[in-house]
Amino acid sequence: MNKYTYISLFSSAGVGCYGFKQEDFECIATNELLQKRLQIQKYNNKCKYDSGYICGDILKQETVDKIYQEIQFWKNNENLKDITTIIATPPCQGMSVANHKKKDEQARNSLVIESLKLIRDIKPKTFIIENVRAFMNTLCTDIDGTNKKISEAINANLSKFYNIESKVLNFKDYGSNSSRTRTLVIGVRKDIDVNPEFLFPAKQSEKTIKQVIGDLKSLSKMGEISQDDIFHSFRRYNPEMRKWIKDLGEGQSAFDNTDISKIPHYYKNGDIIYCKKKNGDKYTRQCWDKVAPCIHTRNDILASQNTIHPHDDRVFSIRELMRFMSIPQDFKWTDKSLNELNKLNNDNKQLFIKQNDINIRQSIGEAVPTIIFNQIAKNIKKYL
């Protein structure tokens, strides 16, 4: 079989590894814990066979068995000889040391270790691991039961078979349209004469918010939906909060207001309780001439980190978030086409947004920017 293939672990909605699909890689198996995220992958026809969509906890043997069964299926039916790559993006929750204190504790960072076990046993030609900046120095409980840095666990389990390179990159410097500092680990099997350094994305000039979303329609009315794009809309919030941000200039926070009635607050037992400015990036209007901030999962609320549009009194729309995360316009969040969604009447559009908005926004906040994995996929094809 001459086609390029991959397995994606902790794949969420498949936003990152859509970059591999763009390069015509065949997805053998994709594993995700949440069915609603996996369903989005199905809308994008990620796997050739339905059995490739594996929903379940990778710490359970039955889930791991399904991955191996799918590999065997491909060997029997698609003449599969070698898997090109395994992508592993263990969720940040798996990095939490707090989990170590639970009564029914799992081994520390066991999701990471399970990834290493699968890579070690399947032995794809290449592997990619993406995680937070502090990933390599974080402690884990290795397969042998000892606690060590994740970098040491990777070396202990994989260096016999792979040449490995790791880098901490801000993806804004590598083609993505928002700031996102992450660790990338890439390994190439030792029987393949390719330096893993060659597979990393290439440096590119960063883009400002104005360059990325400046052409999109300004939205001034709460609940307004762009006529030609249902994903570009004004997300509703408590109208009383609008005065908190209405007069803010670029880079200003609602906490900078001199009128006390415009300071973020809430009511408790009839009394006004003023919020404290703990983080300077909350209730803050963004700047047109700066790079978009890191996109978090709570990109739906004014009170989250750097969510307010440079001009409009709203959080960034889904379309704007997609552009920041370099998600192509043809990526599908539903079984309906964009044209079909745009033809819905306003009530049905509002219903669609109400039912899907949070899942889409969280999926974007969890994702690896599509262009990052797309570049790696292109490099794998070029050098392998």
DALINLIN-V737150 format. One record per backbone hydrogen bond with DSSP energy under -0.5 kcal/mol. CO is the residue of the C=O (numbers start at 0). NH is the residue of the N-H. E is the energy in kcal/mol with one decimal. If there is no record, write none. Layout:
co: (CO/CO)
nh: (NH/NH)
e: (E/E)
This chain:
co: (3/4/5/5/6/6/7/8/10/13/15/16/16/17/18/19/19/20/25/25/26/28/29/30/30/31/32/33/33/34/35/36/36/37/38/39/40/41/45/48/49/51/51/52/53/53/56/59/59/60/61/62/63/64/65/66/67/68/69/70/71/72/73/73/82/83/84/85/86/87/90/91/92/95/96/97/98/101/102/106/107/108/108/109/110/111/112/113/114/115/116/117/118/124/125/126/127/128/130/131/133/133/134/135/137/139/139/141/145/147/148/149/150/151/152/153/153/154/157/157/160/161/162/164/166/166/168/168/169/170/170/172/176/179/179/180/181/182/183/184/185/186/187/188/190/191/194/195/196/207/208/209/212/217/220/223/225/228/228/230/230/230/231/232/233/237/238/239/240/240/241/241/244/248/251/252/253/257/258/259/263/265/267/270/270/271/272/275/278/280/280/282/283/284/286/287/289/291/293/295/296/297/300/301/303/303/303/306/307/311/313/316/317/318/319/320/321/322/323/324/325/327/336/337/338/340/344/345/346/347/348/349/350/351/352/355/356/357/358/359/360/361/362/363/368/368/369/370/371/372/373/374/375/376/377/378/379)
nh: (25/84/27/28/8/86/30/88/13/17/18/19/20/21/22/22/24/23/5/27/47/7/53/9/10/55/34/36/37/38/39/39/40/41/42/43/45/44/26/51/52/29/53/54/31/55/59/62/63/64/65/66/67/68/69/70/71/72/73/74/75/76/77/79/124/125/6/127/8/129/93/94/95/98/99/100/101/104/104/109/140/111/112/113/114/115/116/117/118/119/120/121/122/188/85/186/87/184/182/134/136/137/137/150/149/141/147/144/141/139/152/153/154/155/156/157/158/158/160/161/189/163/187/185/168/183/170/181/172/173/175/203/291/170/181/132/168/130/166/128/164/126/162/191/192/193/197/198/199/211/212/213/215/219/223/233/228/225/231/232/317/318/225/234/222/240/241/242/243/244/244/245/247/251/284/255/256/259/261/262/274/272/270/267/272/273/265/277/281/283/305/253/307/250/289/209/208/178/295/298/298/300/303/282/282/305/306/315/285/313/308/320/321/322/323/324/326/325/176/369/327/330/340/341/342/343/348/349/350/351/352/353/354/355/356/359/360/361/362/363/364/365/366/366/371/372/373/374/375/376/377/378/379/380/381/382/383)
e: (-3.4/-1.5/-2.5/-0.8/-0.5/-3.0/-2.8/-1.5/-2.8/-0.6/-2.0/-0.9/-1.4/-2.2/-0.6/-0.6/-2.3/-2.1/-2.1/-0.8/-0.7/-2.3/-2.7/-0.7/-2.3/-1.5/-0.5/-0.6/-2.0/-2.4/-0.7/-0.6/-1.1/-1.6/-1.8/-1.1/-1.6/-1.9/-0.8/-2.1/-1.6/-2.9/-1.0/-0.7/-1.8/-0.6/-2.0/-0.9/-1.7/-3.0/-1.4/-1.3/-2.0/-2.5/-1.9/-2.0/-2.3/-2.3/-2.1/-2.0/-2.2/-2.6/-2.3/-1.7/-2.7/-1.9/-1.7/-2.7/-3.1/-1.9/-1.7/-2.1/-1.6/-0.6/-1.6/-1.7/-1.4/-0.8/-1.0/-1.4/-2.4/-0.5/-1.6/-2.5/-1.5/-2.0/-2.3/-2.1/-2.5/-2.8/-2.4/-2.8/-2.4/-3.2/-1.2/-2.2/-2.8/-2.8/-2.8/-1.8/-0.9/-0.6/-1.5/-2.2/-2.3/-0.8/-2.4/-2.3/-2.8/-2.7/-2.0/-2.7/-1.9/-2.7/-2.2/-2.4/-0.5/-1.4/-1.4/-2.1/-2.8/-0.5/-2.4/-2.9/-0.6/-3.1/-0.7/-3.0/-2.5/-1.8/-2.0/-2.7/-0.7/-2.7/-0.6/-0.5/-2.8/-2.0/-2.5/-2.6/-2.5/-1.9/-2.8/-2.1/-0.5/-2.2/-2.1/-1.6/-1.0/-1.7/-2.9/-1.7/-1.9/-0.5/-2.5/-2.8/-1.3/-0.5/-2.0/-0.8/-0.6/-2.5/-2.7/-0.9/-1.5/-2.2/-1.3/-0.5/-1.2/-0.7/-1.1/-2.0/-1.6/-2.1/-2.5/-2.2/-1.2/-0.7/-2.3/-1.4/-2.6/-3.6/-2.1/-2.7/-0.5/-0.6/-2.2/-1.6/-1.4/-0.7/-3.2/-2.0/-1.0/-2.2/-1.5/-2.5/-2.6/-2.7/-0.6/-0.6/-0.8/-0.8/-1.2/-1.6/-0.7/-0.5/-0.5/-1.4/-2.2/-1.6/-2.7/-2.4/-2.7/-2.1/-2.3/-1.9/-3.2/-1.5/-1.1/-1.3/-0.6/-1.7/-2.3/-2.4/-1.0/-1.2/-2.2/-2.7/-2.0/-2.4/-2.5/-2.4/-2.1/-1.8/-2.8/-2.3/-2.7/-2.8/-2.0/-2.2/-2.2/-1.6/-0.6/-0.9/-1.4/-1.1/-2.2/-2.0/-1.7/-2.6/-2.3/-2.3/-2.5/-2.0/-2.1/-2.8/-2.3)
